[in-house]
Amino acid sequence: MNKKLLFIFTVLISSITVAQHDFKKVSDSLQSLNSKKIDKAVTQLGLQPGETVKIFAMFSVDTDGSIVDVKARSVHPAFEEEAIQIIKELPTMDPAIVDGEAIKQRYSLPILFKIETERERKKRERKEARKKKRKEGKHNKND
């Protein structure tokens, strides 16, 4: 089972290397989730800091490179909604090519959502504050 997941993940990553820089955007979006629905789901499920929720996102890249047919499965609908929203925000990708023609290709992407511990939250907030200061400093130099 693990080899199959690794293979699927490897195929997905190799198939979407043209949009590799955009996965950072997805990762950043996942890390900065601040949704009331997610907070409510975490409470309802009794999840503790440090626990992980697995979300299976499925989508297709159409012949024109657009992302269509987005679906997700998880333990709570709030996690599914967030995954769908994030996948829909991905940029247009290069479609799969078979015999010189673009085809619609289906992909699945496992997403792990880790509940932050208090220590991780503080570390993230410090990092975000430093990043904001640097950005403001660069902006002020350009004035």
N, C-alpha and C positions, 0 to 999 in steps of 0.2 A: 504494500500500500504506500509506504513512504517513498519507494523508488518511483512509483507512478506519479505521485505528487511532485517529486523533484523533477521528473521528466517534463511534466506539464508546465511547471514553473520555468524550467530551462527553455522550453519551446516558446513560451510567452515572452520571456525576456529577450531571446534572440530574435523573435519576430517583431518586436517593438523597439529595437535598438535605435531606430531613427527618431523615436520620441523619448529617448532615455533622459534627456534633461527635463522633460515634462513629468517624469515620475517623481522628481524632487518636489515639484509642485503638489503632487498627490500626497506625498509623504508629509510635507509641511501642512497641508490641509487636514490630514488625519491627526497630526500632533496638536493642531490648534483648535480642535473641535471644542466649542463652548456652547453646546446645545442643551437647552432645558430638557428636551426629550431624552437625550442620552443620560443626563443626570438622573432623571426620573426612572429610566430603565435600569440603571446601575442600582438604584435604591430598591426597586421592585424585585430585582433578581437577587438581591442580597450580596452583590459582588463586593469584594474587599480590595483595598489598594494592593497593587502588584499582580492581581489576577488578570487573565487574558480571555478575551472573547474572540472567537473565530467567525469571520464573515466570508461567505463564498459569493463573490460577484461574478456574474456571467454577462458577456456582451458580445456584440458582433461588430466588426469593422466592415462597412459596406464597400461596394465597388468604387465609390467616390472618396473613401477614406473617413466618412463620418461614422460616429459611434451610434449604434442603434440596438434595439432589443435588450436593454439593460435590465437585469434582474439580480436579486441578491437573496441569500438565505442566511438566517442567523437565529439566535435564541430569542430575540425580541425585535418587533417591527421597527423600533427607533434606530437600531443598528443597521437594519436593512435600508431604511430611508437615507441615512447618512452615506452609506456605501454607494447607493444609486446616484445620489447627488454628486459625489466626488467623481465617479466614473463618467457621468455626463459632462463634467467640466473639462475632461481631457481634450486636448486639441485634436484637430483632424490628423489622421495618420495615413501612412502609405498603405494601400490595400495589398492583400496577398496577390501574387502573380502566379498563374499556372498556365503554361503553354503560351506565354506572352499576353495573356488577358487577365485583367483584374477580376477577382472573385470575392464574394462575401465570405468572411472567415469568422468563426466563433471562437472566443477565448474565455477562459475562466481565470480568475485572479483571487487567490486567497488573501484576505486582509486580516491581520491580527491587531486587535484593539486592546491595548494594555491600559488598565486602570492605574493612573499615576499614584505613586506614594507621595506623602507630604514632602519628603526629601527631594524627589524628582520634580515636583511642582515648583519648589523654591529654586532649584537649579535652572529649570526652564525659564522662570520669570527673570532671574538674574541675567541669563543669556539674552533674553528678549530685550531687557533694559539696556544692556551693553550695545546690542545691535542698533537699537533706536538712537542711542547717543552718537554712535559712529555715523549713522545716516544723517542726523541733524548737524553734526560737525561738518560733513562733506557738503551738505546743503548750504550752510552758512559761509563756507569758503568760496562757493560759486557766486555769492551775492556781491 
